[in-house]
Amino acid sequence: MYTKNTDYQKVTFLSMTCQVHTLGAICAKGSDIIILSNVDPYEDDPETILADIAEGALGAGAEKNKSMFIVPDRREGIRKALQLAQKDDLVLITGKGAEQSMEIGGQSIAWDDRKVVREELLKL
């Protein structure tokens, strides 16, 4: 994880589903802003996963709706991260990588973070 830098803020878009308390804490310590969103919850309750990640981030000093935002819809979360970013900021989108689908409630949904980021950047 990157260390804080006074020249720019790091906006981390986090959407991981394993060891969630630890991931939330790591992001809170290494990022200025965290956006929590869903990624492949499969049959698990996505709200519970996000709440668990948030708990770890809050325990490490994040502040809800100030330095940590919970945005369950992944596209909306990406949009928020991009909107909050300023010149020279780093936006780190984690969780999906180059995967081309999301698994939600037993259904596979076509998805590509790279495509979504390009689409959302054009809207700014």
C-alpha positions in Angstrom: 0.0 0.0 0.0 1.2 3.5 -0.8 2.2 5.9 2.0 0.3 9.2 2.3 1.8 12.0 0.2 1.0 15.7 0.8 1.2 16.5 -2.9 -1.9 14.6 -3.9 -4.5 12.4 -2.4 -5.1 8.8 -3.1 -8.6 7.7 -3.8 -9.0 4.0 -3.3 -11.9 2.2 -4.7 -12.1 -1.0 -2.7 -14.2 -4.0 -3.5 -12.6 -7.0 -2.1 -14.4 -9.9 -0.3 -11.7 -11.7 1.7 -10.3 -10.8 5.1 -12.5 -7.8 4.9 -11.7 -6.2 8.2 -8.0 -6.3 7.5 -8.5 -4.9 4.0 -10.6 -2.1 5.3 -8.0 -1.2 7.9 -5.1 -1.3 5.3 -7.0 1.0 3.0 -7.9 3.5 5.7 -4.2 3.7 6.7 -2.9 4.0 3.2 -5.5 6.1 1.5 -7.1 9.5 1.9 -10.5 8.5 0.5 -12.0 5.0 0.2 -15.0 4.0 -1.9 -16.4 0.6 -0.9 -18.4 -1.2 -3.5 -19.5 -4.7 -4.5 -17.6 -7.3 -6.5 -18.6 -10.9 -7.0 -20.6 -11.4 -3.8 -21.9 -14.7 -5.2 -24.5 -15.9 -2.8 -23.3 -13.8 0.1 -25.1 -10.7 1.3 -23.3 -7.8 -0.4 -24.5 -5.3 2.3 -22.9 -7.5 5.0 -19.6 -7.7 3.1 -19.5 -3.9 2.7 -20.4 -3.4 6.4 -17.5 -5.7 7.5 -15.0 -3.9 5.3 -16.3 -0.5 6.6 -15.9 -1.7 10.2 -12.2 -2.4 9.6 -11.7 1.0 7.9 -13.6 2.9 10.6 -11.5 1.1 13.3 -8.4 2.4 11.5 -9.5 6.0 11.5 -11.7 6.4 8.4 -14.7 8.7 8.7 -18.0 7.6 7.1 -19.1 10.0 4.3 -15.9 12.0 4.7 -13.0 9.8 4.0 -15.0 6.6 3.4 -18.1 6.1 1.3 -20.2 3.0 0.8 -21.6 2.8 -2.7 -23.0 -0.7 -3.4 -23.4 -0.2 -7.1 -20.0 -0.7 -8.7 -20.5 1.7 -11.6 -21.7 4.4 -9.2 -18.8 3.7 -6.9 -16.3 4.1 -9.8 -18.0 7.3 -10.8 -17.8 8.7 -7.3 -14.1 7.8 -7.1 -13.4 9.6 -10.4 -15.5 12.6 -9.4 -13.6 13.0 -6.1 -10.2 12.7 -7.7 -8.3 15.9 -8.4 -5.4 16.7 -10.6 -2.4 14.4 -9.9 -4.5 12.1 -7.6 -4.2 8.4 -7.9 -7.4 6.3 -8.2 -6.8 2.7 -7.5 -9.7 0.4 -8.5 -9.3 -3.1 -7.0 -11.2 -6.4 -7.0 -12.0 -7.2 -10.6 -8.8 -6.6 -12.5 -9.2 -7.8 -16.1 -12.2 -10.1 -15.3 -15.0 -9.7 -17.7 -18.0 -10.6 -15.5 -19.5 -10.3 -12.0 -21.2 -13.0 -10.1 -24.2 -11.8 -8.1 -27.0 -13.9 -6.7 -26.1 -16.9 -8.9 -26.1 -14.9 -12.1 -23.1 -13.9 -14.2 -23.2 -10.3 -15.4 -21.0 -9.0 -18.2 -18.6 -6.5 -16.6 -15.3 -4.9 -17.4 -13.8 -2.2 -15.0 -11.6 -0.8 -17.8 -14.6 -0.2 -20.0 -16.6 1.3 -17.2 -13.8 3.7 -16.2 -13.4 4.9 -19.8 -17.2 5.5 -20.1 -17.3 7.3 -16.8 -14.3 9.5 -17.6 -16.0 10.7 -20.7 -18.9 11.9 -18.6 -16.8 14.1 -16.4 
